[in-house]
Amino acid sequence: MEPQHIRDLYDRQLRREARPDGPGCRVERVGPVVRQTGPAHAWNGVLWSGLDAAGADAAIAGQIAHYRTAGLPFEWKLYGHDGPADLADRLLAAGFTAEDPETLMAAEAAALPQDVPLPKGVELHAVTDEAGVRQVVEVHERAFGTDSSHIGRQLLDRLAADPDTVTAVVAVAAGEPVSAARLELCPGTDFAGLWGGGTVEAWRGRGLYRALVAHRVRIAAARGHRYVQVDAADTSRPILRRLGFLTLSTTTPYTYGT
């Protein structure tokens, strides 16, 4: 795989030509900006921008005005290869807050392990209903220490309106959910996204993260997606690199109005 080629394909298919990722959401291209607007619990923000120094500040002000009129906080998802070079500084000057950066990584699904054994006593349960979604939220909140109720609402929306575009799984030990993850399938593209891989502290270091990656990769490949991509945190990046993922860029959420 050539990282530049995969990154260009990712930018085109998932950013410039993005599709709404849930019911009630719409994707719009306004000049050099592609954005999504939806319900308050959905992801709202800028997916892609092709800005230059001359027009960047006006474009930023335009997005602030749009989401302010809609009464929504939003995110500008900034990638390390986006221009102009000082776009991050311009966002900060406009009142955005930078969250923790992540690493955009991708791999060819067929080249990855697709059968990693689970720790003894652990079973994987497919998430198909509200009870399963509650377990996903529980794991996220215990693993990351943040309110994850919005993830539950987004997942319920997708399962109800378009179940072929998302799948989620919970790892259960002795009746307790101990790890969970989602796979977002993007019809008509080469990509599927690995999201939300989280494990409660007592179960870390036992191979659950790798097992859930393999489980989702197997589904992605079966559904015809050539590549899987991840916005990887620092804790995940070394594991993914050992599995065969390549680094494509960095991505940093810049939030406004949250």
C-alpha positions as a printed NumPy array, in Angstrom:
array([[  0.   ,   0.   ,   0.   ],
       [  1.132,   3.535,  -0.77 ],
       [  0.065,   5.817,   2.109],
       [ -0.292,   8.861,  -0.17 ],
       [ -2.616,   6.985,  -2.53 ],
       [ -4.764,   5.673,   0.325],
       [ -4.926,   9.118,   1.939],
       [ -6.01 ,  10.732,  -1.33 ],
       [ -8.693,   8.072,  -1.762],
       [ -9.843,   8.588,   1.833],
       [-10.048,  12.351,   1.355],
       [-12.124,  11.96 ,  -1.783],
       [-14.487,   9.191,  -0.708],
       [-15.045,   9.955,   2.967],
       [-14.483,  13.708,   3.15 ],
       [-15.142,  15.542,  -0.11 ],
       [-17.867,  13.087,  -1.197],
       [-19.117,  12.29 ,   2.309],
       [-22.622,  10.979,   2.866],
       [-24.821,  11.677,   5.899],
       [-23.962,   9.313,   8.737],
       [-27.39 ,   9.136,  10.359],
       [-31.084,   9.917,   9.996],
       [-31.913,  13.603,  10.01 ],
       [-28.384,  14.54 ,   8.913],
       [-27.45 ,  16.336,   5.712],
       [-24.073,  16.918,   4.081],
       [-23.571,  20.2  ,   2.247],
       [-20.756,  21.634,   0.171],
       [-20.516,  25.379,   0.644],
       [-17.693,  26.769,  -1.455],
       [-14.484,  25.036,  -0.315],
       [-16.093,  23.461,   2.771],
       [-17.966,  20.172,   3.243],
       [-19.992,  19.99 ,   6.459],
       [-22.629,  17.849,   8.156],
       [-25.621,  19.239,  10.046],
       [-28.064,  17.085,  11.97 ],
       [-29.859,  16.645,  15.299],
       [-28.167,  17.848,  18.467],
       [-27.032,  14.307,  19.417],
       [-25.543,  13.661,  15.957],
       [-22.045,  14.544,  14.846],
       [-22.124,  18.109,  13.54 ],
       [-19.126,  19.678,  11.91 ],
       [-16.711,  20.291,   9.06 ],
       [-15.553,  17.158,   7.274],
       [-13.283,  18.685,   4.664],
       [-11.997,  22.059,   3.561],
       [ -9.88 ,  23.205,   0.654],
       [ -8.865,  26.614,   1.941],
       [ -6.119,  29.057,   1.097],
       [ -4.723,  31.858,   3.221],
       [ -6.813,  34.494,   1.488],
       [-10.184,  32.864,   2.163],
       [ -9.657,  30.837,   5.329],
       [-10.866,  33.367,   7.909],
       [-14.05 ,  34.124,   5.978],
       [-14.782,  30.412,   5.607],
       [-14.275,  29.856,   9.331],
       [-16.612,  32.739,  10.159],
       [-19.186,  31.297,   7.753],
       [-19.231,  27.946,   9.517],
       [-19.525,  29.561,  12.943],
       [-22.491,  31.579,  11.686],
       [-24.151,  28.494,  10.181],
       [-24.006,  26.376,  13.322],
       [-24.81 ,  29.294,  15.588],
       [-27.997,  29.896,  13.58 ],
       [-28.81 ,  26.188,  13.905],
       [-28.192,  26.379,  17.668],
       [-25.605,  23.591,  17.514],
       [-22.09 ,  23.138,  18.852],
       [-19.828,  21.687,  16.188],
       [-16.425,  20.267,  15.381],
       [-13.922,  21.199,  12.714],
       [-12.13 ,  17.932,  11.983],
       [ -8.687,  19.15 ,  11.02 ],
       [ -6.168,  16.836,   9.364],
       [ -2.431,  17.366,   9.428],
       [ -2.271,  17.718,   5.655],
       [ -5.073,  20.313,   5.38 ],
       [ -4.221,  23.829,   4.288],
       [ -3.371,  26.538,   4.81 ],
       [ -0.453,  25.645,   7.055],
       [ -1.688,  27.937,   9.833],
       [ -5.306,  26.744,   9.795],
       [ -5.024,  25.392,  13.352],
       [ -3.897,  28.811,  14.598],
       [ -6.747,  30.487,  12.734],
       [ -9.291,  28.152,  14.338],
       [ -7.914,  28.859,  17.806],
       [ -8.028,  32.607,  17.135],
       [-11.686,  32.266,  16.099],
       [-12.613,  30.689,  19.429],
       [-12.249,  26.947,  18.802],
       [-10.788,  24.564,  21.375],
       [ -8.325,  21.868,  20.31 ],
       [ -8.985,  18.375,  21.641],
       [ -6.46 ,  15.545,  21.79 ],
       [ -4.907,  14.713,  18.399],
       [ -5.206,  11.228,  16.938],
       [ -3.437,   9.377,  14.151],
       [ -5.281,   8.481,  10.963],
       [ -4.285,   4.898,  10.139],
       [ -5.443,   2.434,   7.502],
       [ -4.772,  -1.09 ,   6.309],
       [ -5.919,  -3.448,   3.599],
       [ -8.52 ,  -5.681,   5.22 ],
       [ -7.403,  -8.846,   3.441],
       [ -3.871,  -8.449,   4.812],
       [ -4.9  ,  -8.235,   8.471],
       [ -5.463, -11.035,  11.004],
       [ -9.14 , -11.951,  11.027],
       [ -9.187, -14.651,  13.701],
       [ -7.6  , -13.513,  16.967],
       [ -8.641, -15.756,  19.895],
       [-10.579, -14.28 ,  22.782],
       [ -9.406, -14.582,  26.393],
       [-10.844, -17.583,  28.21 ],
       [-14.372, -17.01 ,  29.448],
       [-15.128, -14.097,  27.109],
       [-17.903, -14.159,  24.508],
       [-18.763, -11.68 ,  21.777],
       [-22.367, -10.506,  21.528],
       [-23.663,  -8.675,  18.459],
       [-25.494,  -5.457,  19.354],
       [-28.952,  -5.416,  17.807],
       [-31.249,  -3.743,  20.329],
       [-31.496,  -1.111,  23.035],
       [-30.16 ,  -3.438,  25.728],
       [-27.015,  -4.066,  23.703],
       [-26.579,  -0.361,  23.039],
       [-26.783,   0.308,  26.781],
       [-23.909,  -2.135,  27.271],
       [-21.837,  -0.315,  24.632],
       [-22.429,   2.983,  26.418],
       [-21.585,   1.424,  29.785],
       [-18.266,   0.111,  28.49 ],
       [-17.384,   3.449,  26.89 ],
       [-18.11 ,   5.381,  30.039],
       [-16.117,   2.98 ,  32.218],
       [-13.217,   2.77 ,  29.751],
       [-12.896,   6.447,  28.859],
       [-14.497,   8.212,  31.821],
       [-16.72 ,  10.4  ,  29.644],
       [-20.447,  10.774,  29.066],
       [-21.152,   8.529,  26.063],
       [-24.93 ,   8.853,  25.912],
       [-24.711,  10.581,  22.52 ],
       [-22.938,   7.51 ,  21.1  ],
       [-25.847,   5.38 ,  22.278],
       [-28.393,   7.635,  20.588],
       [-26.408,   7.713,  17.343],
       [-26.046,   3.932,  17.352],
       [-29.763,   3.401,  18.011],
       [-30.588,   5.78 ,  15.15 ],
       [-28.351,   3.884,  12.736],
       [-29.566,   0.441,  13.808],
       [-33.177,   1.537,  13.309],
       [-32.838,   3.507,  10.079],
       [-29.909,   1.915,   8.23 ],
       [-28.606,  -1.226,   9.961],
       [-26.472,  -2.243,   6.98 ],
       [-24.144,   0.703,   7.626],
       [-23.162,  -0.089,  11.199],
       [-22.389,  -3.058,  13.38 ],
       [-21.394,  -3.142,  17.027],
       [-20.139,  -5.847,  19.338],
       [-19.754,  -6.266,  23.094],
       [-17.33 ,  -8.623,  24.811],
       [-18.953, -10.17 ,  27.883],
       [-17.252, -11.993,  30.763],
       [-19.348, -13.635,  33.509],
       [-22.337, -11.598,  32.38 ],
       [-20.444,  -8.285,  32.551],
       [-19.668,  -6.155,  29.466],
       [-15.913,  -5.574,  29.475],
       [-15.128,  -4.321,  25.968],
       [-17.059,  -2.88 ,  23.028],
       [-16.48 ,  -1.522,  19.539],
       [-18.278,  -0.337,  16.403],
       [-17.745,  -0.782,  12.675],
       [-19.114,   1.891,  10.352],
       [-19.567,   0.694,   6.788],
       [-19.575,   3.297,   4.031],
       [-21.557,   1.922,   1.062],
       [-20.086,   2.721,  -2.324],
       [-16.615,   3.356,  -0.895],
       [-13.507,   1.286,  -0.333],
       [-13.497,   2.039,   3.393],
       [-14.97 ,   0.832,   6.643],
       [-14.211,   2.638,   9.885],
       [-13.202,   1.097,  13.209],
       [-14.585,   3.197,  16.054],
       [-14.874,   3.176,  19.809],
       [-12.673,   0.22 ,  20.703],
       [-12.691,   0.458,  24.488],
       [-11.911,  -2.016,  27.281],
       [-12.522,  -1.571,  30.992],
       [ -9.308,  -1.236,  32.976],
       [ -9.353,  -4.654,  34.647],
       [ -9.424,  -6.399,  31.262],
       [ -6.753,  -4.439,  29.436],
       [ -3.637,  -6.179,  28.21 ],
       [ -5.376,  -9.498,  27.518],
       [ -5.828,  -9.177,  23.751],
       [ -9.413,  -7.944,  23.647],
       [ -8.592,  -4.892,  21.542],
       [ -6.847,  -7.027,  18.909],
       [ -9.685,  -9.542,  18.949],
       [-12.308,  -6.867,  18.359],
       [-10.237,  -5.365,  15.539],
       [-10.039,  -8.789,  13.881],
       [-13.767,  -9.378,  14.334],
       [-14.645,  -6.104,  12.629],
       [-12.053,  -6.516,   9.876],
       [-13.595,  -9.863,   9.001],
       [-17.024,  -8.225,   8.628],
       [-15.624,  -5.331,   6.587],
       [-13.878,  -7.694,   4.173],
       [-17.007,  -9.834,   3.828],
       [-19.015,  -6.706,   2.975],
       [-16.601,  -5.83 ,   0.167],
       [-14.609,  -3.003,   1.765],
       [-10.961,  -3.069,   0.773],
       [ -9.61 ,  -0.852,   3.539],
       [-10.274,  -0.295,   7.221],
       [ -9.348,   3.007,   8.842],
       [ -8.951,   4.179,  12.422],
       [ -8.548,   7.497,  14.208],
       [ -6.051,   6.003,  16.639],
       [ -5.3  ,   7.251,  20.131],
       [ -1.75 ,   7.006,  21.452],
       [ -2.613,   3.798,  23.32 ],
       [ -3.95 ,   2.094,  20.184],
       [ -1.376,   3.209,  17.642],
       [  1.42 ,   0.735,  18.584],
       [ -1.002,  -2.205,  18.519],
       [ -2.389,  -1.204,  15.142],
       [  1.088,  -0.682,  13.698],
       [  2.078,  -4.205,  14.746],
       [ -1.052,  -5.542,  13.053],
       [ -0.048,  -3.859,   9.79 ],
       [ -1.763,  -0.462,   9.795],
       [  0.006,   2.468,   8.123],
       [ -0.021,   6.078,   9.261],
       [ -1.741,   8.401,   6.766],
       [ -1.985,  11.674,   8.69 ],
       [ -3.016,  13.164,  12.008],
       [ -6.491,  14.388,  12.896],
       [ -7.447,  16.852,  15.618],
       [-10.975,  17.844,  16.626],
       [-11.395,  21.602,  17.033],
       [-14.667,  22.187,  18.87 ],
       [-16.825,  25.298,  19.031],
       [-19.717,  26.067,  21.322],
       [-19.439,  22.93 ,  23.449]])
